[in-house]
Amino acid sequence: MSSRSLLVVDSDPAVHELLQLILKREDRSIQAVFDGREALRQLRREQFDVVLAGQGTNGSDGLRLVRRIRAIRPDTRVIVTGDPNPARVLDAIRERAFSYLHKPLLSHVVTDLVQQALDAHSGKDDIRIISARPEWITLDLRCKLETAERTTHFLKEMMADLPLHATEDILAAFRELLMNAIEHGGKSNPKKRTRVSLLRTARALIVHIHDPGQGFSLDLLPHAAISNPDDSPIRHVEVREEEGRRPGGFGILMTRNLVDELLYNERGNAVLFLKYL
């Protein structure tokens, strides 16, 4: 069993105690430091798989630390922790952090995200920023399922101020449609890319996803629940069994029930949804 190494950077001893408690495993070693300078000294001495970079003593900041880590250990995955602030989340994406977590840290979110980082094979440009205004964000994504998971979490952090029920609906719809775009439109080919735009107004959040595929017709999806005739509400289940497909096919129908408007372009390789806030 190969050992995995984590470095925790934070000025708060309580954060060190919490992360040691929830992240400790037999196959992991965890070191904790209180400021960025000590973190950089440690990183010069040894390689860490994941760094959790929070606010350190002497004014050190997790975002600034990401830049310094990139110069020393460019392949290290860094999860930045800090205040719930959309601008900081965008800066974390720009600095190629693996992810961002706002405080107070929730145990199950931290453990899931750290495991994702340990398992990931992320490239430095899996997520590119095209537009970074908080009210109009456009991202260019490599067609990898792990990129979809990371992007969904970044979106969650950018919506930390919204009511929980709205956030949950938006995230579920976004993840489903982005997974479809990457898996079906991009064929999970990391050489291809999908573009996502997130527009936020005073009254609504609008999401637009454009994939590199040839598209599809909603009228020609017999394996999806959205195409079931009124007199046969589970017809797609039978079709999937006949075609040897895995159980499922509820994604588009589920998404339509989560958002207020759902539109596809004529070609079927771009989708837009709107959720009133």
Secondary structure, 3 states (H helix, E strand, C coil): CCCEEEEEECCCHHHHHHHHHHHCCCCEEEEEECCHHHHHHHHHHCCCCEEEECCCHHHCCHHHHHHHHHHHCCCCEEEEEECCCHHHHHHHHHCCCCEEEECCCCHHHHHHHHHHHHHCCCCCCCEEEEEEECCEEEEEEECCHHHHHHHHHHHHHHCCCCCHHHHHHHHHHHHHHHHHHHHHHCCCCCCCEEEEEEEECCCEEEEEEECCCCCCCHHHCCCCHHHCCCCCCCHHHHHHHHHCCCCCCCHHHHHHHHCCEEEECCCCCEEEEEEEC
